[in-house]
Amino acid sequence: MKWGCRIWWERNLKTNDRAFGQIAGVPEFGLCPALRNFVIRISPVKTLIIGYGNQSRRDDGVGWFVLEQLAALNLPGVELETAHQLEVEAAETISRYDAVIFVDAAIPEAPEPVQRSVVTPNFQSHAVAHYLTPADVLSLCQTLYHREPRAVLFSVRGRDFNFGTTLSPEVEQAAREVVKQIVELVRSAGS
């Protein structure tokens, strides 16, 4: 099992990367003479993946589809949550995680089938009162809970938003690619 590590020092680490590598990848380790004066705490990276949208509107349910695929993989250190839309309460939820991945459908005019972007806190007022973006939620988390988990948004270009519960073939193919990218992202964070 690989561990993603958060390491805090009381003083600067004055040793080589090899000594660091010997302890960074395991949950338990012996006292290393080079690190005798350091306090080190190791914990796994906690990741939340939120897939959201309306699964009764065909491609708008792509976030739910991606999470169903990820659930079958049982990734360590990962929790999954689905929603119809992002709500204010999501700010409290994400405050408990080191990393958050959002998955949603994008409009048909989106330039790419899949867009992956880093999310930074940026609250904006919207014309629709019940509409929040991942940047809004991250901003609320920062303001209310003084936490800012790393965040990424995967937007999958939708083609068909009519009533129905299956994805269009192009979106299903793109969604499977998103699953692969998320698995790689989670595993790289844990190594």
Beta strands, then each sheet from edge to edge (+ up, - down):
strand 1: 47-52
strand 2: 78-83
strand 3: 99-106
strand 4: 114-118
strand 5: 150-157
sheet 1: 2+ 1+ 3+ 5+ 4-
end
